[in-house]
């Protein structure tokens, strides 16, 4: 795909990168606008600030602070009026860029063919066909197809979300208010197949931007195996997902790496796998053989909310699972050939539980059979509306941790983790749920 650089009559440098999955516009190394193949803006970098637009036209602004540390980071959602103005301003910029490209004084700087230059111009036309009014129509369609998508793991922000369930089967954890507004519902195979068709039609060419498939909502894998396998089969009937062992699927014997490269060359539009949240307390009926069946159908990683290794704190939080439940689940998931991501809720329980939270969580994590395919996420407790954690702390006269104390808690846990093989250790990362917008 071409990367074409133009110099306008006013001396500005305009670089347009047209890829299969997206189009990016760079201006004087000061501004970047990124669009999917349908011309929908999905991210931008303007005046040192990053912006993400959701499919419902919400816009999130992110800015790193002058110093390292969570307290200096800026994460805020623009108001509806600000978001509309932001989208209108971005559109107006592209109108000006197209006018500049049509100016006789503009010329191509890079060694690009006339065809490449025309491809770049065509990409701008797709962007301009998706004006603010069209984005508003898309927003209305999005709300018909999806229930609110409140949260995804950071490595799945560019996933294609398919809602096999709506809501949460438990929905009583004191730190989570994401699903209080809806009843738990499991889609039938017919409902799910229609949902998939609607999702495909909505995304259109923009589906190329999506890297994986996330089976939502909160704990879709609670679905009994006999009902769950047909849903996985429905996904595989519509989307290309690399086989678990590509070297075994061909007529000739090949190494796994070569076989996977060949498969991807034959399937240019594909997803790297299926991912989903899972709860330890609601999946005791699933064993290693169940996860192996799901792995054969594309399941690559599950995200488990350990929250804490401290049983007393879990009870305080209203989390019905125990550390032992998580350990059994992780063992079965891994034995079934599926990776895990462990989520730890830092700051939970305030100062009363801080020391035991660190001590027992480190002990549980160190006992898990984690490897380089797995993840550990530190997720700062954020008291969203309808969550009850703050009220619990207040009623128990417990002081919430400051952001500095939360950072220290993460540092202590990191220092306590002991992985036997450094080269095969899981990746440890920060998970800020305020950064998510779909």
QUIKAUR-V352311 format. One record per residue. N is the residue number from 1. RES is the residue in three letters. SS is DSSP state (helix for helix, strand for strand, loop for the rest). NEAR is the number of other ideal C-beta (glycine too) atoms within 12 Angstrom. Layout:
BEGIN
n = {N	N}
res = {RES	RES}
ss = {SS	SS}
near = {NEAR	NEAR}
END
This chain:
BEGIN
n = {1	2	3	4	5	6	7	8	9	10	11	12	13	14	15	16	17	18	19	20	21	22	23	24	25	26	27	28	29	30	31	32	33	34	35	36	37	38	39	40	41	42	43	44	45	46	47	48	49	50	51	52	53	54	55	56	57	58	59	60	61	62	63	64	65	66	67	68	69	70	71	72	73	74	75	76	77	78	79	80	81	82	83	84	85	86	87	88	89	90	91	92	93	94	95	96	97	98	99	100	101	102	103	104	105	106	107	108	109	110	111	112	113	114	115	116	117	118	119	120	121	122	123	124	125	126	127	128	129	130	131	132	133	134	135	136	137	138	139	140	141	142	143	144	145	146	147	148	149	150	151	152	153	154	155	156	157	158	159	160	161	162	163	164	165	166	167	168	169	170	171	172	173	174	175	176	177	178	179	180	181	182	183	184	185	186	187	188	189	190	191	192	193	194	195	196	197	198	199	200	201	202	203	204	205	206	207	208	209	210	211	212	213	214	215	216	217	218	219	220	221	222	223	224	225	226	227	228	229	230	231	232	233	234	235	236	237	238	239	240	241	242	243	244	245	246	247	248	249	250	251	252	253	254	255	256	257	258	259	260	261	262	263	264	265	266	267	268	269	270	271	272	273	274	275	276	277	278	279	280	281	282	283	284	285	286	287	288	289	290	291	292	293	294	295	296	297	298	299	300	301	302	303	304	305	306	307	308	309	310	311	312	313	314	315	316	317	318	319	320	321	322	323	324	325	326	327	328	329	330	331	332	333	334	335	336	337	338	339	340	341	342	343	344	345	346	347	348	349	350	351	352	353	354	355	356	357	358	359	360	361	362	363	364	365	366	367	368	369	370	371	372	373	374	375	376	377	378	379	380	381	382	383	384	385	386	387	388	389	390	391	392	393	394	395	396	397	398	399	400	401	402	403	404	405	406	407	408	409	410	411	412	413	414	415	416	417	418	419	420	421	422	423	424	425	426	427	428	429	430	431	432	433	434	435	436	437	438}
res = {UNK	UNK	UNK	UNK	UNK	UNK	UNK	UNK	UNK	UNK	UNK	UNK	UNK	UNK	UNK	UNK	UNK	UNK	UNK	UNK	UNK	UNK	UNK	UNK	UNK	UNK	UNK	UNK	UNK	UNK	UNK	UNK	UNK	UNK	UNK	UNK	UNK	UNK	UNK	UNK	UNK	UNK	UNK	UNK	UNK	UNK	UNK	UNK	UNK	UNK	UNK	UNK	UNK	UNK	UNK	UNK	UNK	UNK	UNK	UNK	UNK	UNK	UNK	UNK	UNK	UNK	UNK	UNK	UNK	UNK	UNK	UNK	UNK	UNK	UNK	UNK	UNK	UNK	UNK	UNK	UNK	UNK	UNK	UNK	UNK	UNK	UNK	UNK	UNK	UNK	UNK	UNK	UNK	UNK	UNK	UNK	UNK	UNK	UNK	UNK	UNK	UNK	UNK	UNK	UNK	UNK	UNK	UNK	UNK	UNK	UNK	UNK	UNK	UNK	UNK	UNK	UNK	UNK	UNK	UNK	UNK	UNK	UNK	UNK	UNK	UNK	UNK	UNK	UNK	UNK	UNK	UNK	UNK	UNK	UNK	UNK	UNK	UNK	UNK	UNK	UNK	UNK	UNK	UNK	UNK	UNK	UNK	UNK	UNK	UNK	UNK	UNK	UNK	UNK	UNK	UNK	UNK	UNK	UNK	UNK	UNK	UNK	UNK	UNK	UNK	UNK	UNK	UNK	UNK	UNK	UNK	UNK	UNK	UNK	UNK	UNK	UNK	UNK	UNK	UNK	UNK	UNK	UNK	UNK	UNK	UNK	UNK	UNK	UNK	UNK	UNK	UNK	UNK	UNK	UNK	UNK	UNK	UNK	UNK	UNK	UNK	UNK	UNK	UNK	UNK	UNK	UNK	UNK	UNK	UNK	UNK	UNK	UNK	UNK	UNK	UNK	UNK	UNK	UNK	UNK	UNK	UNK	UNK	UNK	UNK	UNK	UNK	UNK	UNK	UNK	UNK	UNK	UNK	UNK	UNK	UNK	UNK	UNK	UNK	UNK	UNK	UNK	UNK	UNK	UNK	UNK	UNK	UNK	UNK	UNK	UNK	UNK	UNK	UNK	UNK	UNK	UNK	UNK	UNK	UNK	UNK	UNK	UNK	UNK	UNK	UNK	UNK	UNK	UNK	UNK	UNK	UNK	UNK	UNK	UNK	UNK	UNK	UNK	UNK	UNK	UNK	UNK	UNK	UNK	UNK	UNK	UNK	UNK	UNK	UNK	UNK	UNK	UNK	UNK	UNK	UNK	UNK	UNK	UNK	UNK	UNK	UNK	UNK	UNK	UNK	UNK	UNK	UNK	UNK	UNK	UNK	UNK	UNK	UNK	UNK	UNK	UNK	UNK	UNK	UNK	UNK	UNK	UNK	UNK	UNK	UNK	UNK	UNK	UNK	UNK	UNK	UNK	UNK	UNK	UNK	UNK	UNK	UNK	UNK	UNK	UNK	UNK	UNK	UNK	UNK	UNK	UNK	UNK	UNK	UNK	UNK	UNK	UNK	UNK	UNK	UNK	UNK	UNK	UNK	UNK	UNK	UNK	UNK	UNK	UNK	UNK	UNK	UNK	UNK	UNK	UNK	UNK	UNK	UNK	UNK	UNK	UNK	UNK	UNK	UNK	UNK	UNK	UNK	UNK	UNK	UNK	UNK	UNK	UNK	UNK	UNK	UNK	UNK	UNK	UNK	UNK	UNK	UNK	UNK	UNK	UNK	UNK	UNK	UNK	UNK	UNK	UNK	UNK	UNK	UNK	UNK	UNK	UNK	UNK	UNK	UNK	UNK	UNK	UNK	UNK	UNK	UNK	UNK	UNK	UNK	UNK	UNK	UNK	UNK	UNK	UNK	UNK	UNK	UNK	UNK	UNK	UNK	UNK}
ss = {loop	loop	strand	strand	strand	strand	strand	loop	loop	loop	loop	loop	strand	strand	strand	strand	strand	strand	loop	loop	loop	strand	strand	strand	strand	strand	strand	loop	loop	loop	strand	strand	strand	strand	strand	strand	loop	loop	loop	loop	strand	strand	strand	strand	strand	strand	loop	loop	strand	strand	strand	strand	strand	loop	loop	loop	loop	loop	strand	strand	strand	strand	strand	loop	loop	loop	loop	loop	loop	helix	helix	helix	loop	strand	strand	strand	strand	loop	loop	helix	helix	helix	helix	helix	helix	helix	helix	helix	helix	helix	helix	helix	helix	helix	helix	helix	helix	helix	helix	helix	helix	loop	loop	loop	loop	loop	strand	strand	loop	loop	loop	loop	loop	helix	helix	helix	helix	helix	helix	helix	helix	helix	helix	helix	helix	helix	helix	helix	helix	loop	loop	helix	helix	helix	helix	helix	helix	helix	helix	helix	helix	helix	helix	helix	helix	loop	loop	loop	loop	loop	loop	loop	loop	helix	helix	helix	loop	loop	strand	strand	strand	strand	strand	loop	strand	strand	loop	loop	loop	loop	loop	loop	loop	loop	loop	loop	loop	loop	loop	loop	loop	loop	loop	loop	strand	strand	loop	loop	helix	helix	helix	helix	helix	helix	helix	helix	helix	helix	helix	helix	helix	helix	helix	helix	helix	helix	helix	helix	helix	loop	loop	strand	strand	strand	strand	strand	loop	loop	loop	helix	helix	helix	loop	loop	helix	helix	helix	helix	helix	helix	helix	helix	helix	helix	helix	helix	helix	helix	loop	loop	strand	loop	loop	loop	loop	helix	helix	helix	loop	loop	loop	loop	loop	loop	loop	helix	helix	helix	helix	helix	helix	helix	helix	helix	helix	helix	loop	loop	loop	loop	strand	loop	loop	strand	strand	strand	strand	strand	loop	helix	helix	helix	loop	loop	loop	loop	loop	helix	helix	helix	helix	helix	helix	helix	helix	helix	loop	loop	strand	strand	strand	strand	strand	strand	strand	strand	strand	loop	loop	loop	helix	helix	helix	helix	helix	helix	helix	loop	loop	loop	loop	loop	helix	helix	helix	helix	helix	helix	helix	helix	helix	helix	helix	helix	helix	loop	loop	loop	strand	strand	strand	strand	strand	strand	strand	strand	loop	loop	loop	helix	helix	helix	helix	helix	helix	helix	helix	helix	helix	helix	helix	helix	helix	helix	helix	helix	helix	loop	loop	loop	loop	loop	loop	loop	strand	strand	strand	strand	strand	strand	loop	loop	loop	loop	loop	loop	loop	loop	helix	helix	helix	helix	helix	helix	helix	loop	loop	loop	loop	loop	loop	loop	helix	helix	helix	helix	helix	helix	helix	helix	helix	helix	helix	helix	helix	helix	loop	loop	loop	loop	loop	helix	helix	helix	loop	loop	strand	strand	strand	strand	strand	loop	helix	helix	helix	loop	loop	loop}
near = {21	28	25	36	28	36	22	26	16	17	15	26	25	42	30	43	27	32	21	20	26	33	44	32	43	26	30	19	13	19	28	30	40	35	40	35	29	28	34	41	44	41	31	34	25	26	15	18	25	27	36	32	36	33	37	30	38	30	36	32	30	26	19	19	16	11	9	11	18	32	18	15	24	21	26	21	24	26	13	16	12	19	30	23	17	33	37	22	24	39	31	19	29	37	20	25	36	28	21	28	33	18	18	10	15	27	20	27	19	20	12	24	13	13	15	23	28	19	25	37	31	23	39	35	24	30	39	28	22	33	24	29	16	23	35	22	18	33	27	17	22	29	21	18	29	30	30	28	31	34	35	36	37	26	26	35	29	33	36	42	44	45	37	41	38	32	28	33	29	27	30	22	36	33	37	38	28	31	32	23	17	22	15	26	25	28	30	17	23	13	22	33	22	20	33	33	19	23	35	25	20	31	34	23	25	32	33	27	32	35	26	32	42	43	46	42	39	40	38	42	45	33	33	18	24	15	22	35	27	25	40	37	24	31	38	27	19	28	34	23	34	32	27	30	18	27	21	17	20	19	9	12	12	18	15	19	13	16	24	25	17	21	26	20	15	17	19	13	24	29	34	30	37	42	42	47	40	45	36	39	30	29	36	20	19	35	19	20	18	32	38	23	25	41	33	27	33	37	42	38	41	45	43	45	43	49	45	45	37	31	27	21	41	36	21	29	34	25	36	23	33	25	36	21	28	40	27	27	40	39	24	32	41	28	20	32	27	39	36	43	38	47	40	46	42	42	40	49	42	34	22	21	37	31	23	25	42	35	22	31	41	33	23	38	38	25	24	37	25	34	21	17	23	32	35	39	37	40	37	34	42	30	25	24	15	21	28	25	36	25	18	27	28	14	13	21	11	22	17	27	30	18	22	15	26	34	24	23	38	36	21	22	37	26	14	24	30	17	24	16	12	11	9	14	22	31	26	28	22	29	34	28	32	26	32	32	33	32}
END
